[in-house]
Amino acid sequence: MAANDSVPPDSPALSSLPGTVETNADGTTDLWFGPTAPAGREANWIQTVPGKAWFAMLRLYGPLEPWFDKTWRPGEFEPAHQV
């Protein structure tokens, strides 16, 4: 499971605050969900348990005006296929 001091140790979580999440060159961030981490994607991986449901929760600290006036929203989840 991903290490994070703000959640119980058995809870999968990922936080960008400690600077361990990798950002793409264009400023976007890819997150990977699955029972095992894709090779080379461990920093942005959140472990899931096969056969168990899960949900994503986004927490924003200090959101800017586009969040409040609804001109910005997070992107949808998109399946990714490891090459």
N, C-alpha and C positions, 0 to 999 in steps of 0.2 A: 504494500500500500504506500501511497505517497506520504511523505513526512510533512506534517504541518502542526505547529504548536497550538493552533486555535481550535482544533477538533480532536475528538477521541482518536487514539492511535489506530483503531480498527476501522475508521471511516475514511473512505477514499476522498481525497481533496487535493486541490492544486491552487496555489496562491502565487500571484505575480509580485507580491510585495517584497519577498526576499531577493528578487532578481534572478531566480533560477529558471523561469519560464523563458524559452527561446522565441524571439520575434522574427518574422520573415523580413526580408530586405524591403518589402513594400509597406511595412508597418503593421501588417495583419498578424494574427496569431492562430496557429492550427493547434487544436487539442485532439488527442487520440484517446478513444475509449475502447476497452477490450480486456479480456482476461490476461493477455500477455502484451508487453510493450513491443511495438514495431522496432526493428533494429534502427538505431540512431535517433529514435524519437522519444527516448525515455524521459527527457526533461518535461515534455508536454503530454505525458500519458497519465490517464486516470484508470485505475484497475476496476473492472466489473467482474461480477461473479456469474458464470454461466447458469442459465435457468432462473436467475433472480432479476426482478424488475429494478430499475433505477431511474432517477430523474436528475436533471441538471438545474442548478440554481446559480444565478449570477448576482454577485454583490458588488455594487459600485460605491466607491468612497469618493465623495466630493464630485458628483456628476455635474457636468456643465449644462448650460442652457439648452442645447439641442436635445438632451434627455427629457427635460421638462416640457419643452414645446413639441416634443414627439417628431422632430425632424431627423433624429438618429435613433436607431434601434440595433441591437445585436443581430448578426446574420443568422440564418437558419442553419440547423445541422445538415451537413452534406456527407453522404458516404464517401469514404476514401479507400482506394485500392492500392495497397503497397505493391510497388513494382519489383 
